[in-house]
Amino acid sequence: MRKKIAVFVNGYGMEALNATLKGIKQSETFSNYDFFIFVSYASYDTQENYNRGELNIYNLPKFKDYDGAIVYTNALNSVETGIELVKSAIRAGIPVISIGIDVEGSVCIDIDNITGMREIAEHLITVHNVKRAAFIGGYIDHPESICRLETVKRVFREHNLSIDENDIYYGNWGNVLTTEATNRIVNDPSGLPDAIICANDIMALACSTELTRLGYDLPKDIIVTGYDFISAGQAFYPVLTTVTSDYESIGNKCIKVFDAIFAEHEVPRKILMKSKLVVGESCRCHADASFDIIRREFGRKTYSESLDRTYLETSERTLTNIITDSPDYDALRHNLMQHYASEHSLIGDDFYIVMHNLYMNNVMATDEEVHEDGVTGTVCPIVAIKDGKISSQAVSDRKRIVPGYEPDSEKNHIFYIMPLHTGKYNYGYIVTSDNTRIMREHLDLNAYLEKLMLALRIQRSNIQLHIYNDSLKRISEIDTMTGLYNRFGYENKAIPIYEDSVRGETMLMVMFIDINLMKRINDVFGHMNGDAAIRLTASAIKSNLKGDWIGVRFGGDEFLVIGSVKTPEEAEELKNAINSNIDKVNKDGVWPFRLSISSGYILSDKETKKTLSEYIKDADNLMYETKKKLHAEQGDQR
């Protein structure tokens, strides 16, 4: 059986991952492994709660369910998370490779930050006569950023130069803070340095772009260098002078390490992968001719990539409409399944959306409750596309995170698992395979996921608002004392019943009910007992309603029952049943007063074509005749 390897990576480092996977696939033993790649888009530039929701994807797998793990400890945009993942794998007793940071108990494949960075500093000083350089680091306490800065400082000292502390800035590996740092460098009273050395290519590109925007001619006015040798830097003008980290060789080495471990062979505790200088144009050198080939290829792809982006945006709009127009979760499940079954060229032949059960079953559950429900393992696939077809067999649980995963299938697998969340609370995840258009053509997967999550959030809010509106509407229709409909509820409920009786074959029954001697109950026994008499009468009415019959508190102690009947006997049975309930109240002897009611009912006649108001008036008159007779017998006033 193939070995299952869990891989933990940040989506912004997808280029490094793809190079690693290329090296893995070139291995002779690649077919012996299945890879489950857990991807977050946590960023130093992003709000903390959002990052927490992204990083929670790393809590989804249980290490004991895997045979090994690879953790990009140097590139998760959370050093603490990377180290803790490695330690968790060690505690679970599985072999783990830490790429970047040496954690006791792991096999550390580290990138030689020193050699490449030393070569850049030496090149700038000896070839380009750089005397003063600014340095833009990553995160201030990130091990690789620290190492790269200390290497540059050491080389400058060796040449009797120094990096002034005022010339050290931090861009947190991203664009925003790097752009701010570039402006501070430009506005420094001591003037421009000879060069700006950046701890990665992303920051070097952001710095170069901002300098160009400010009117500087690069590399004539100032040198900018990077680190990582990413494709954007190779197609850029001027081509970045940078350092290459051979992730393809790292991938090949990962497979060799696991092969050795599973064969119970000795493996080194730490493996150092060489880095080296790549001379581009941004240091004023002439770039290798291969970069012209890269730029021409980039130019050739420009239009096709714009078409891909347009296609992706169209797909995102369609998806948003499908989700937000779904009135409930049954409709959402059906609509999404049909969408992905007919339009899976973007996301591949294997695609799953897995939700926490509570998210689907209780739309009023809080984000925190849904998140906690998912922690227990209660999840279900709402979209399951396997081999390009809708799958009804897919199941999911904590152990089998990928619903359609078949460990004994002929072909080995690479799956990507990414989180769905609202802020720091997760409600599910998506799964796709590596052979997909969105992965293969490096489309903006993060933007796709963000739009998917936003649409799901809007849909949930729409459903909740609908429930709230229905609840408010019902509250506005209900008499708070009795629980029967009030006059507003009567308008909304009674008229449709009347109209149905006019069109149909049934008769409309209108029964008017009034409490006898209500004034005496209030005067003799107090208004609290008077309120009790009203509630008891309402309860007698409610307990005998059936079908489309409704009860209405029409006034203080006046009630209506309206509904359709097939025979006059049904109306008579209702009248007797309500009186029977009233008699039971009196027999119980709980209340100090004797409760009695007068009632009268009228049945509709299609020939007369009376309005509902006229039927109510007729029923009221019949009730009043009954009440008059009762009062005459008892010598009381109404």
N, C-alpha and C positions, 0 to 999 in steps of 0.2 A: 504493500500500500504506500502511496506517495506521502511524503512528509509535508505537514502543514506549517508554513512559516508566516508569522504575523509581522508586518512591517509598519513602522510609525514614521510619518513624514509630514512636512508642511507643504501645502499646495503651492506656495510661492517658490518652493524649491523643486518644482516639478521637472525642470530641465536637468537638474542633478539626478533626480530619481530616474528619469528616462534614460540617461546615460548609464546609470547603475543597472537598470533592467536590460539594456542592450548587452552589457557585459555578462549578466546572468544568463541571458538567452544563448549566448555564444558558448556557454559551458557544455561539455559533453553530457553532463548529468542533470541538465536543466529539467528534463522530463520526469525526474524523480520527485519534483516539488510542486506544491500548490502555494501560491502567494496571496495573502489577504492584506491589502494595503489600506491602512486607516489614515485618512487625510483630513487635516484641519486647515483652516485659513486664518488661524490666529496671527495677529500682527501687532507689533509694538505701537503702531499708529492708530489702533482701533480701540474702541471703548471696552472697558474691562469686562462688563457683563457679556458682551458679544463674544469676546475671546473665551470666556468660561464655557459658553455654549459650544464653541468650536472645539475646545480642548477636551470636552466631555466625551467626544467620540473615542478617545483613547481608553476610556473606562469601559467601553462596550465589551471588548473581548475578555475572556478569562484565560490567563496564560496556561493553565493546566490543560486546556483544550487544544493546545498547539505543541508542535515538536520543537520549535525554535522561534527566535525573534530577532529582528533587525531594528535598531532605534537610531534615527538620525539625531543624536543628542546635540549636535552642533547647529541644527537648522530647524528646530521646532518653534522658534521664537518664544521659547520658554525653557530656559536651562533647567529649572527645578523640575518641570514636568518630564523632560528627557531623562534626567538622572533617576527620578522615581520610577519611571517605566522600566528602566534597566534593573533596578533593585527588585521590582515586583516580579520580573521574569526569573531572576536568580532565586527568589524565595519560592517560586513555583517549581523550581528544579529543572528548568529547561535552559539549553544553551542560548546565549544572547550575544549578538554583536553590537557594540556601541560604536557608531561612526562619529568620531570627533572628540568625545570626552572620555577619558579613562576612568571607568568605574570599577572598583575592586570586585572581582568575581566574574567579570565579562571578558570577552575577547574584544579588545579595542583596535579598530582600524582607524588610525589617525592620519590626517593629512599633514604633511610636513610644511607647516606655515612658514617656517624660518627660511628654508632654502630659496623659495620663490620670492619672498619679500626682501630677502637680502640682495638677490639679484636685481630687483627693481631699484632699490636704494643705491646700490653700486653703479648701476647703469646711469641713473640720473646725475650722480655726482661726477663720475669719471668721464662720461660721454657728453653730457649736456651742461656740465659745470654748474649744477644747482648748488647754491649756497644756503638758501633759506627755503624751507618747505613747510606747508601747513598739512596737518593730518586730520582726516575726517574718519573717525572710528565708528564701529557699530554700536552696540549697547555698552555702556561704560564698564560693566562688570562681566561682559561676555569673554570667556577664555580665549577665543580666537582673535577677537578684537584686541585684547590685551597683548597677546603674543605678537601680532603683526605690528602694533605700535612699538613695543619694546625692541623688536628686531630693527626697525627703522632708526630708532634712537641709538642703538648700539653701533650701527653702520656709520651714522653721522659722527658719533664720538670718535670712531676709528679714523675718521678723516679730519679730526680736529674741528668738527662742526657740531651744532646742536639743534634740537627741535625745541623751540621755546614753548613753555607751558601755555602761553597765550595763543599759540598757533595750533592748539589741539581742540578739536570740535567733535561732537557726536551726532550722527545722523540716524542712529538706531536702525541701521540696515535699510532704511526706506527713503522715500522721496521728500516728504514734507519737511522733516527736520534738516535734511541735507540742503534743501533749497534755502532754508533760513540761515544755515551755517554759511553757505556760499555768499549770501548778502552781507553777513558780518565780516567775512574775509575781505570782500571788496571794499567795505567801508572802514576797514582798520586804518587808523591814522598813519601807521608805519608803512602803508602801501602794500601792493600786491606781492605775495611771495613768488619765487621762481616756479614753484610747482605745488600742486595739491595732490597728495597721495591719499586715495580712498581705500577703505578696508574691504570694499566689494564693488563689483561692476555697476550694480543698481545705483549706488550712491555716486559713482563716477559719472554715470550717464545723466543723473539728475543735476549734478554740479555743472557738467559741460553744457547742458541745455539752458540752465539759468545764466551762466556766463555769456552764452551766445545771445540770449534774450536781452541782457544788459549791454550788449554792443561790443563785446570782446571778440577778437579774431583768434580762434583756436586752431592749431597750437602755437601760433606766432606770439600771442600776448602772454600766454601762460600754459604750462604743461599740466595735464590731468591724467592720473593713472588709476587703475582699478585692480580687482582681484576676483577671479572665478572663471574668466574666459567664456562668458555667456554669449549666446548667438546674437542678441541685440547689440552687444558691443562690437561684434565682428562685422556687422552690416552698417554700423554707425560711421559718420564722418565727423572728425577723424577717427579711424579705427583705434579702439582703446589699446594702449599698452597695458598689459595685465599679467596675471599669473594663472596658469592652468592647474586645476586639480583633476586628476585623471579618474573620474567616477566610473568610467567604463571598466578600468582595471580593478576598481574597488568592488564592483558587482561580481566580476569573475573571481576575485579573492574570497568574497562572501560564500560563494558556492563551494569553493575548495575547503574553506574552514568547516562548513557543515558536513561535507563529505567525510572529512577526517574525523570529526567528532562522532558522527553516527557509525563510522567504522572503528571507533574506539582507538584512534591514533592520537598521538601527542600533537597539540597545536600550540603555537606561541601565544603568550598572553597579550602581546602588543605587536601590531604590524604597522610600520610607518610607510605611507605612500608618498612618493616624491612629488614635489611641486616645482614648476620651472617658469622662468620669464618668457612671455610671448611679446615680442616687440611689434608694436603697431605704429600708428601715425601720431597719436596724441602726445608723444614725447618728442616730436619733430623728426623722428626717423622715417625712412621710407619703408612702408609695410611690405610684407611678403606678397608676391603676385597672387597667391591663393585667395587673399582677401578681395581682390577684384572679382574673382570668380564668385565668391560668396555674395558680394554686392549685386552682381548681375543677376544671380539667382533670386536674390531678394526682390529686385526690381521686376523680374518676370512674374513673381508670385503676388505682387502688390494687388493687381486687379482681382485675381482669383480669391485672395484673402478677403478683399472687400465684399465679394459675393458671398463668401462663407459667413462673414459677420452679418450681412443683410439677412441671410437665411436663418442664422441663429436668432436674430432679433425678431424676425417674423414668427419663428417657432415659439419664442418666449411670449409674444403677444397672444398667440393662439392659446398657449397653455394658460396664461393669466385669465383669459376670458372663460375658458373651460372651467377653471377652478372657481372663480368668483361668481359665475352664473349657476353653480351647482347649489340647489336649495337645501340639501342635507347631505349626510355622509354616505348614504346608500347611492345617491346620484353621483357624488364625487367619485366613489369607487368605480362605478360603471363608466362614467365619462372619461376618467383617466385611463382605464384599461383599454377602452376603445381607441383613445388618442394614441397611446404608445404602441398599440398593436398595428395601427395603420401608418404610423409615422415614427418608425424606430431606426431610420437611417442615421439619425443624429446620435442616438444613445446606444445603438448596437442591438444585437440579438438577445442579450441577457441583461435585463434591467428590472430592478425591484424598488418599490417604495414601501418601507416597513414602518408602521405606526405603533405607538403604545396603545394597547386596547382601550384604556380609559379615554384617550383622545377621541376615539371613534364612537365610544358608547355613551359618553356623558359630555355634551358640548358645554355644559355649565361648570365643569371641573376647572379648577384654577391651574395655571401653568405649573405651579409647584407640585400640585397633586398628580398631574399627568407625568411630570418628570419622575417623581418617586414611584409611580406605578411601573414605569419602564425599567427602573432599577431592579425590580423583582423578576423581570424576564417576561412579563405579559405583553407580548408584541404580536402583530399580525401583518402579513403583506397585503396592502390594498392594491398594489400593482405588481403583477408577476408575469414578465415576458421572458420566456425561455426558448432558445433556438428560434427567435423571431415570432413566436406564437404565444397566445394567452395560455397561461398554465393555471389549472384549477387544483393541481396537486401540491403547489408550493406551501411549505410551512416554515415557521421560523421560531427559534427560541434562543436562549443565551448561548447554547453550544453550537447550534447551526445557524449562524448569523446570516449567511447567504441562503435564502429560501430554496433555491433550485440546485444547491450544491450537491453533486454526486461524487463522493470520494473515490469510487471505483470506476469512474468513466475512463475511456481510453485516452482522452486528451487531458493534459494538465491545464490548470487555470491560473489566471491573474485577475483578481477582483479588487476594485476600489470601493471603499465604504466611507461615506461622508455624512455629516450630521445634519439634522433638521432641528431647529430650535427657535425659541423666542427669548432673546437675551440669554441669560444663563441657564434657562430651563429647556431641556430637550424633550421632543415629542416623537422622535423617530429618526430614521436615516435612509439614505438611498444607496443602492449597490449597482455598479456597472462593471463590465469587463474591460480589459485593456484594448481590445480590438474594436474600438468605436470611433466614429468620426470626430466626436468632440475631444477625444484623447489624441487620436492619430494626427489631427491637423492643428493641435494646440489651440483650440478655440477657448474662449473665456468661460471655463467651467464655473469659476467662482461667481461671476455675474449671473449665470444661469441658475445656480443654486439660490442666490439671494432673491431673484425674481420669483422662483418657486416658493420660497419661504414667505415672501411678502404676500403672494396671492393666497396661500393657505391661511395666513393670518387674517387677511381681509375676509375670506370666506367664513372663517370661524366667527369673526365679529358680526358679519351679516346675519348668520344663524342666531347668534345670541341676541342681537337687536330685534330680530323677528319674534323670538320668544319673549323678550321684555315687552315688546309692543302688544303681543297677544295677552300677556299677563296684565298690563296696564289697561287694555281694553276691557278685559274681563272684570278687573277691579272696578272700573267705571260703570259697568253694567250691573254690578251686584249690590244689593242692599246689605250694608255691613252688619245690621242687627240680626237679620233672619237668614242670610245666605240665599234668598230668592232674588230673582231679577228685580231691578228698580225700573222706574219709568223709562230711563234711557235704554236699559236692556230690553224692555218691552218693545220699543221701537225697532230694535235690531233683530229680535228673535220672533216676535209674534206675527209681524207682517209677512215674512216669508212663509210661515205655516199657513196663514190665511190664503196667500196667493197659490200655494200648492194645492189647497183644498178646492179652490175655484177651478184649477186646471184638471184636478184628478177626480177619482171616483169616491173618495172618502168625504165624510161630513166634518165640518168644523164644529168643535165643542168649545163654548165659552161659558165658564162657570165663575160666578161672582160670589165671594164669601166675605162675611162681615162678622166680627166678634160681638156677641150680645152683651149688653149691659157694661160696656167698656168704661163708661164714665163712672159707674158705681165701683168697679174694681180699683180705678185710680183714686177715687175719693175716699173709699173705706180702707183699702189695703195698701195704698201708696203707689207711686209711679214705678218703683222697682218691681212690684208684683204685676203692674200693668205691662211693663216691658216683658216680663216672663210670660204673660198670657199671649202676647204677640209672638214670641219665639216658639211657644208650645204649639200654637196654631200653624205657624210656618213649618214646624217639624212634622206635624200631621199631614200637611200638604206634600212636603218633599218626599216623605216615605212612601207615597202612593203614586208618584209620577212614573210614567213608563213611555217608551217609544219617543215620539217627538213632543210629548207634553211638556209644558213649561209652567212654573209657578212664578207669580209676580206679586210683589207688595205694591199695590196700586195707590195706597194712601196710608194714613196712620194705622188703622186696624182693618183695612180693606184689602182683599186679595183677589187675584185672578188666576184661574187655571185655563190654559188654552192649548188645544191639541186636536189632532184628527182622530175620528172614530168611525168604525164601519156600521155600528148599530147603536140605537138609543140606550140599550142595556149597558153598554160600556160606561156611559156618562152616569147612569144611575148607580152602577157599581162603585165608581170613583166617589160619588157623593156619600154613599153608605160607608165606604172604607175610611174616609176622612172623619166622619162622625164617630165611627167605631174607635178610632185613635183618640179622639177627644174624650169619649166615655172612659177609656182606659186611664187617661190622665186623672179624671175625677175619682175613679175607683182606687187609684194608688194612694190618694189622701195626703200627698206631699204638700200641696199648695193650700193656702187658707181660703181661696176663692173657688167658686164652681165655674168651670169654663164651659161655654156653649157658643155655638155659631149658627148663623142663618146663611143659607146658600140658595142660589137659583142658577139654572143653566139653560142655555139655548143651543139648538143645533141648527146649522146653516141649511138654507134651502136655495138651491141653484136658481130656482125660478124667480125668487124675490130680488136677487142681485144686490143684497144689502152690503154696506161697507162694514169693516171690522168695528169701527166706532159704534155703528148702529146695533150690531150684535151685543157689544158690551153694555150698551144702554138697556137693551131688552133684558139681558141677564141681570143687570142691576135692579130693574123694575121687579122681576120675579123674586129676587132675593128680598127686596123691600116688602113685598106682599107677605112673604113668610115671616119676616121680622115683625111686621105690624100685628099679625095674628098672635105671635108669641107674646109681644108686649101687652096686647089687649088681654090675653089670658092671665098675665102676671100683674097687670095693672101698673106697669112701669112705662117710663118714657124712653124713647130710643136714645 
